[in-house]
Amino acid sequence: MSNYLPKFDVDDAFTLTASATITGGQLVTAAGAPAGANAVNWVGVAGYDVVSGDDFTVFYGEHQRLTAAGAIAAGALVKCAANGQVTTYTSGTDSADTRVGVAMEAASGAGSVIWVRTL
């Protein structure tokens, strides 16, 4: 996904400077890098592909289209996976502060782009 637009109208956006190569649609941190597995410091979703040193738009708000790292059931809570993607959150195992949101539709497998209502 090279260019990214949220599932619904943009709630809000801001600009960061990339500290790494980023693909549009990845969850990102305030440091301008893709969020890692179990990240609690993600701040939004990259608006487009950039390389380190480039400024880019970060979208945040309740409704986002995110890339799944594997199969996810509709209605499942999700958390950060590697490379700014999302994976299923496991209650009782994963820390509550790792929750990103709720999958509003199912992901059939890695690379599926799904609607997530962020928390």
Wavefront OBJ file of the C-alpha trace (Angstrom):
o trace
v 0.000 0.000 0.000
v 1.937 3.014 -1.234
v -0.563 5.796 -0.575
v -2.939 5.688 2.338
v -6.274 7.268 3.173
v -8.255 6.480 6.316
v -11.413 4.360 6.133
v -13.568 7.446 6.764
v -12.941 11.182 6.516
v -9.695 12.221 8.113
v -10.218 12.802 11.819
v -6.934 14.630 12.278
v -3.422 14.658 10.884
v 0.022 16.025 11.704
v 3.515 15.922 10.221
v 6.607 14.003 11.381
v 10.094 13.522 9.959
v 10.913 9.914 9.096
v 13.851 8.307 10.894
v 13.512 5.127 8.806
v 11.917 3.905 5.594
v 8.141 3.880 6.047
v 5.328 2.467 3.919
v 1.991 4.257 3.736
v -0.489 2.578 6.079
v 2.034 1.493 8.714
v 1.489 2.371 12.360
v 4.293 4.770 13.320
v 5.926 6.159 16.446
v 6.652 9.778 17.352
v 10.280 9.027 16.443
v 9.190 8.704 12.802
v 9.684 4.931 12.536
v 7.332 1.988 12.014
v 5.855 0.703 15.275
v 7.266 -2.636 16.397
v 5.647 -5.724 17.862
v 3.731 -4.990 21.084
v 4.458 -1.257 20.732
v 2.656 1.069 23.111
v 4.180 4.228 21.622
v 2.428 4.329 18.230
v 0.932 7.720 17.405
v -0.879 7.188 14.112
v -0.733 5.853 10.565
v 1.726 6.962 7.865
v 0.042 8.684 4.941
v 2.462 7.529 2.237
v 5.843 5.937 1.527
v 8.896 7.893 2.703
v 12.585 7.376 3.380
v 14.574 8.606 6.347
v 14.737 12.394 6.490
v 11.472 12.986 4.586
v 8.524 14.723 6.212
v 5.251 12.782 6.077
v 1.633 13.041 7.157
v 0.424 10.947 10.082
v -3.304 10.280 10.412
v -4.884 9.558 13.768
v -8.439 9.123 14.946
v -10.989 6.426 15.532
v -11.196 4.736 12.120
v -8.148 3.490 10.212
v -7.274 0.946 7.517
v -4.385 -1.179 8.778
v -2.394 -4.106 7.411
v -2.767 -7.437 9.193
v 0.256 -9.601 10.007
v -1.949 -12.717 9.814
v -5.542 -13.874 10.024
v -7.728 -11.780 12.361
v -11.385 -12.367 13.198
v -13.893 -9.541 12.867
v -14.523 -8.103 16.331
v -11.132 -9.172 17.703
v -8.989 -6.745 19.643
v -5.722 -6.027 17.819
v -2.249 -4.892 18.869
v 0.909 -3.819 17.057
v 2.788 -6.495 15.158
v 6.209 -6.047 13.559
v 6.616 -3.495 10.760
v 3.689 -1.282 11.770
v 1.090 -3.984 11.153
v -1.567 -5.400 13.502
v -2.198 -8.845 14.960
v -4.724 -10.363 17.346
v -4.502 -9.208 20.959
v -4.760 -12.044 23.503
v -6.591 -11.099 26.688
v -4.848 -12.389 29.807
v -1.541 -12.773 27.967
v -0.900 -9.401 26.323
v -0.575 -6.187 28.316
v -3.718 -4.040 28.102
v -1.682 -1.021 27.019
v -0.672 -2.800 23.780
v -4.246 -2.698 22.415
v -4.593 -0.698 19.208
v -8.296 -1.230 18.544
v -11.025 -3.535 17.307
v -10.987 -5.234 13.901
v -14.246 -4.201 12.252
v -13.776 -6.790 9.518
v -11.859 -10.050 9.201
v -8.350 -10.401 7.776
v -7.852 -13.570 5.755
v -4.096 -13.539 6.308
v -0.886 -11.524 6.230
v -1.101 -8.459 4.020
v -4.886 -8.056 4.304
v -5.908 -4.442 4.791
v -8.730 -4.145 7.304
v -10.833 -1.485 8.970
v -9.837 -0.978 12.607
v -11.627 1.216 15.101
v -8.711 2.482 17.167
v -8.959 2.899 20.920
l 1 2 3 4 5 6 7 8 9 10 11 12 13 14 15 16 17 18 19 20 21 22 23 24 25 26 27 28 29 30 31 32 33 34 35 36 37 38 39 40 41 42 43 44 45 46 47 48 49 50 51 52 53 54 55 56 57 58 59 60 61 62 63 64 65 66 67 68 69 70 71 72 73 74 75 76 77 78 79 80 81 82 83 84 85 86 87 88 89 90 91 92 93 94 95 96 97 98 99 100 101 102 103 104 105 106 107 108 109 110 111 112 113 114 115 116 117 118 119
